[in-house]
Amino acid sequence: MLLSVIRKLDEEDAIRYAITLILPTRLPPRPFILSLSQKECATALRACLLVYCLTRGKIVPHQGQLETSLASTSGRDSAVIVRTGYGKTLCIAIPLLLEPGTITLTVSPLKRLKMMQKIAKGEIPHLIVQPEQFRMNHGHLPRLARLLNDRGFSSKIARVAIDEAHNIYTAGTVIDGRPAFRPAWGALGELRVKLPQTTTLQALSATMPGYIYCTIHQNLGFRSDSLIISTSINRPNIIYATHVLVDGRRNLHNLDCIIPDPFHSPMRLPKIVIFHGEKIETSNVSQYLNARLPEPFQKLGICRHYHSDMSPEYLEATYSSFASSDGLVLILSATSGAGEGLDVPEVNGVINFGLPEKVPMRFQWEGRAGRSSTRDAFALTMLEPWVPEMSMTHLGQVAEDKDDPDRPLLSTGLGKKNPIKQERVGTAAVRLATCPGCKRAAYAKFMEDESDDGSSKLSRSSLVS
């Protein structure tokens, strides 16, 4: 009943109720409100009231969330290029609250979206799907794909939100001559034909440098009046560091620094995610680190491996323990795919155990650290010994290519069915890992980030051998 009343408020009533119920300091900036039309102002303030009431006064949308919501409700496509912790969930949820009776499809690679489901609760139609549900899969047409052919259903779809939209490029595009490993991501542009012309598309990601954005823009057929919201992915509370592994990844002694020797109570280990490119490595590392603990602690599961081959029950239990402030799991040894959904504010650090093959992968991994703005965190990349050698030997012979900056540094792997890692790593990945000076400045340059956050804090970036 209350939500229905709020949705019907005109501008004058929306202003009065917003000022009465919400502290003025929590409302959007006055210059932003004054820049809106009368209709947009009423919509923005209704959105503030709806979210404020549904969250019992805990949350008021900020300006960026309102801008993207106004774009969606006025028929404009949008790209939301923001770091984790920005509040992408509300960018998707607010239009749902403002326009009951319509349907939102959220496309995501993740299965764990409970927070979004809680916000979009009640009678608000919100379907969270994976891209494979839109097209033929193993000879069968999924139910959702069949529903899209029903005009009675598809006509109600007002908007499509594509979370982790960088997957359109990284998972759905032929890269370096290798076929897309999830081609359904690359086919999302077909929704333009299947859905009403009034349906808006919203692409959300923390990893959308210029060349990836161009692919997404073209794939989804963004309209000329589309909105772009962009913030720095460089959190000022993260310290970046790079270290060369001794004897490569096979030498797990490189990770001894994680657990003090001797370790004893009441020592408290930091909450850390270790990212790997191979599933077998996740279990090897978790076993090794658990064995370094005193015997009474070795069976507690303080360090656990985490990848997509594990059962849903195991993944959920491990994630819940790691996310809890009093959970037993403190060190997560994870693969890229499984780790993409980690939304834990109190992660003290991320370790990339081996060079991430592409820069977007590195940004995604390191984005798991420092979600809490009140604590510093670290992002440490441990490089194989051949990375600096490759940099010295080959990097100077290759010019920077803005259209394809992360093509393989070595051409010997092109056309191979199973190229080795040295033949897969991108030029930009090697350049960023081995560049002298401040990593934060290098990140800002790669992302064309000119914000204050982009270079607001120096990083420890020298190669340590």
N, C-alpha and C positions, 0 to 999 in steps of 0.2 A: 504494500500500500504506500509506504513512504517513498519507495523508489519511483512509483508511478507519479506521485505528486511532484517530486524533484524534476522528472523528465518534462513536465508541462510548464515549469516556471518560465516566465518571460524574462527579459534582460533586467528589468527593474527589480523584480522579486528575487532573481538569482543573485544579484548584487547584495540585496538586503540580507538574505539568508546566509550568504557566504560570509559576509562581514560579521554577522551575529554569531554564527556557529564556529567559524574558524579564525584563529588569531591572524591579524593582518600580516604579521611577519612570515606566516607560513603560506600565504597566498602567492600566486605568480607575481613577478615584478610589475609595478604599475605601468611603466612604458610599454611592456608587452601587451597588457590588457587594453591600453589606449590605442594601440596600433591595429586592433581588431575591428571588424565591422560589428554592427549591433547584433547580428545573428551569431557571428563567431564568438563574441563576448559572452552571450547567454549560454552557448554550447560549452565553452570552456569552463565557466563557473558551475554549470550543472554537472560537468564531469568532476570537478573538485568536490562538490557536495556528495555525489554518488560514491566516490572512492572513500571519502572521509567517513561517511555513514557506514559503509560496508566493512571498513577496517576498524570501526569503533574509535575513530579519531587518531589512528596511528599513522596514516599515510595521506598526504596531499600531493597530487601530481605536480611535477615541476614543469617548467616551460617547454622543454624538449618533448616530453611525453604528450603535452597538450597540442603542440604543433603537429606532431605526427598523427594524432587522433583527429584533429581538425582536417588534415589532408585526406584521411580515409573517409570521413563522413561527408566531405565535399566532392568526392569523386576523383581525387588525385592519387597517383601512385607515389610511393616513397621508398627511399633507401635510408636505413638507420644504421650508421656505421659508428658503433660505440663500444667501449670496453665493457667487459663483464662487470656487473654491479651497477650499471647505469639505470636499470629498471625497464628492460625491453618487454617484460611481461605486461606491464601497464600499457605500453604502446599498443599491444594487441588487445588487451582486455577492455580499455575504455570505450572504443567504438561498440563493443558488445553491450556494454551497459547503457549506452546512449540510444541504441537502436534495437529494441526488443522486436522479435518477430523475424529478424534476419539471421543468416547463418555465416559464421566465420570458419574457414578451413585454415588450420595451422599445420604447415608442412615442417617436419623436424626429423633429424636423424636419431633423435633420442626417444627413449620410452619412459624416462622419468621426468614427468612434467606435472607433479602433484600440486606445486604452488600455483601454476597457471589454472589448473582444474578447480582449485579452491576458490580463486578469485572469480572465475567464470562459472559460478555455480547456479543452482536454482533452475529457472526455466530458460536460461540463456543458452541457445544452441551453439555449441563450440566443438568442432571435430578436430582432434589432434591425430594426424595421419603421417605415414611415411610415403615418399614419392612413388614407391612401387605399387601403391594401392590405386594409382590412377591409370595403369596400363596393363596390358596382357603380361601375365607372369606364369611361366612354365605351362603355357597352353591354356591357362584359365584367366578369365576376366574377373578381377576382384569385385566385390559387392559395391564398393564406392564408385568404381569405374562404370558399373552398370547404372547406378543411381544418377550419375552425371548426364546420362541420356534421357532421364526423366525431367522434362521441362518444369513440372510442378515442383521438383526438388531444386534443380539447378537455378531456377529463377530467384530463389530465396538467398542464394549465396552472394552476399554483399561484398565480401572481401576475402582475400587469401593472404595470409602472413607466412612468409618463408623464413623460418629460423635457421641460423647457421647457413645463410645463403651462399657463403663462399664455396659450399659443396657443389654448387652448379658448375663451378670451374674445376675445383680440385678432384671431385668424384665423378662428375657427369660429362667431362670433356676429354677428348683424346689429347694426351699430353706426351710430348717427347716420342710420338709414334706408338705409344702403348694405349690400348683401348681403355675406355672409361670403365672403372670397376663397379660403379653404380650408375649405369646410363640413364636410369629414370630421373636422376637429378637434372641431366641435360635436356630432358624432354618436358620440363615443367612449363616451358613457353607454350605448349599445346593447350594449356588451360585458357589462353586468350580466345581460342576458337570455341572451346566447349562451354564457356561460361558467358553470361550476359555482358554486353559492352560496358555496362555501368559498374561491373565488379572491379574493385581496386586491388592492386598487388602491392605488397609491402615486403621488402627484402631487409633482413636484419642480420648483422654480423659484426664481430669485432675485428675481422680480418678481411678488409676489402680495399687493398691498395688499388691504384688507378687501373692497372691492366685487368684485375679481377672484376672491378666495378664495370668496366666497359663490356666484358663478357656477360655479366648479369643483366645489365641494361639492355643489351641487344637480345639476349635469350628471352627475357620476359616481355619484350616489346613495350618498355616504359614509354609513357606519353611525354610530350614535350614540356608539360607543366609539372613534371614530377618534382617532389621535394627531396632534398638531401639534408639529413641531420648527421653531423660528424663531430666526434670528440677525439681527443688524443687517447691512444691506447697505452701511452707511457704513464704508468702510475708513478707519482713522485715518491711513493713509499717503497718502491722496489729497487734493490741494488742488483745490477747485472754483473756476472763474473764468468770468465772463461778459463778452463783448465785442460791441459793436454793429458790424456790418460797414459799411465805407464804400462807398456805392453798391451795396450788396447783394451777392449771390453772384456776379453777373456780373464783378465786379472781383476777379480772382484775385490781385492785389497784396496783398490781405488776408492771403495765406498766405506772403508773402515772409519772415516771421519764422522760418519753419521751417528755411530754408537760409541760413546767414550769407553776407554779401556783403562781401569776396570769400571764397569757400570754397576751402580748400586742404588738402592732406595736411600733418600727420597729424590734422586735425580729424575727429571722429567724430560723426556725426549721431545723435540719439536715435531710439529705435524708437517710431514713432508710427502710430496708425490714424486716418485722416480718414474720417468717416462722412458719407454723402450720401443724399438722398432720391430721386435720379434717377441712372440708370445712365450716361447720357451725361456727366454731371458727373464721374464717377469717372475716365474716360479723359482728359477735358479737364484735370483737375487734375494727373494723373500726368504728362502731357506737359509741362505748364507747369513743374512742379517739376524734372523731369529737365533741361529746357532751362536752368534757372538754375544747374546744376552746370557746372564747367569741362568743356570738350569731351572730355577723356579719360574722364570719368565718365558722360557722357550716355547711352552705349549699354550700360551695365552693368545696367540694370534696378533701380537703387536705389529708385526709386519706381514702383510698379506698381498698375494698377487691378484691381479684384476684384469681380465680380458674377456672378450665376447664368447669364448667357448665355455665359460663357466655357466652353471645353472642360474636361472633368474633368482632363485631363492638365495643362492650364495652371493650373487652380486648385490641384491637388495640388503642382505644382512651386513655385508662388508661395508657398503656405502653408508648405511645408517649408523654403524659404529664409528666410522671415520668422521662422519658429519657431526656426531654428538660431542658436546663439550666434555662429557665424562665417558666416552667410548674407549674401548681397549685398543682399537686399531689406530696407530699413530703414523705408520709408514705404509704408503700404498705404492706397490710396484705395478705399474699399469701400462697398457698399450695406448696408442693414440686414439683409436676408435672408442674404447671404453672410457677413457679419461675425458673425452670431450664434454660429457654431461656432468662433470664434477662441479657442483655449485656449493662450495664450502667456504664461508667467510674467513675462517681462522687458519688457513694454510700458511705456515711460516716460510715454506720454501719449496721450490721446484728444482729438480735435477734432471736435465736432459742427458741420459746415459748414452752418449754418442750423438753426433751431429744430426739434428733433424734434416731430412733430405731437402725440404723446401722451406722457404721463409714463412709462409702462412702456417705450416705445421708448428714451427718454433713459436710463433705468436700465440697460437692456440694453447700449446703446452704451458708456456710461461704465464698466460692469462689466468691460470688457476691459482696463482700466488698473490698474496697481498690484497685480497678482497676487502679486508677490514682496513679502513682508512686511518685507524688509530694505532696501527702497528706496522713497523717496517718488516719487509720480507726480502727474500733473495731468490734470484733465478740463476742457477749455475748450469752452464753447458760444458759437459766433459767431452772433449774432442778426441777422436781416434788420431794416432800419431801421423797418419797419412794426410790429414786435412791441412796442416800448415805446410807440409811438403808439396801438396798439390797446389796450394795457393802460390808458393814461391815459383813453382815450375810453370804453371799454366795460366794463372789469373791475369798476369800482365799482358798476355797475348790476346785477351778477349775484351772487346769494347762493351760498354754497358748498353743494353737494349731495353728501352722503356716498355716496348710492346711485349717482350718475353724475357724479363730480367732473370728468370730462374730456370732457363733451359740448362740441360746438363753441361757441366764444365768440360767434360770429356765426351767426344763424339763417338768413342769406340763402342758404346753400349746401344747406340741407335739401331733399331732393327732386330736386336737380340730379344729372344723370348724371356730370358731370365738374366738380365744384366746384374753384375755385382753392385754393391752399394756405391763404390767409387765412381761407377758409371751412371748412377742414378742421381747423385746429389746435384743440386742446382748451383748455377754460377753465383746468384745472389746469396744463397745460403753460405757458400764458402767465403764470399766477400765480406758478409756481415760477421761471420765467426772469427775472421782473422784480421779485421781492420784494426789499425792502431787507434788509440784515443778512446773517446767516450762512446760506449755502445748506445747510450740513450740518444745521442746526436745522430748516430748512424741509423737507428730505428726511425727517428723523426724524418730523416732524409728519404728513406725508403718509402715511408707512408705519405710523403709530401705533407708532413705535419708541421705547421708553423705556429701552433698554439704555445702558450707559456708552459703548459705541462710537458710538452715535447722535449724540452731540454732543461727542466727546472731543477734537476738533481744529477750530479755527476755519478757515473757508474765505474765500478772497478773492472776494467776490461782488458788488462794486459794478459798475454798468454803466459801461464805459469807451467813450467815443466818440472 
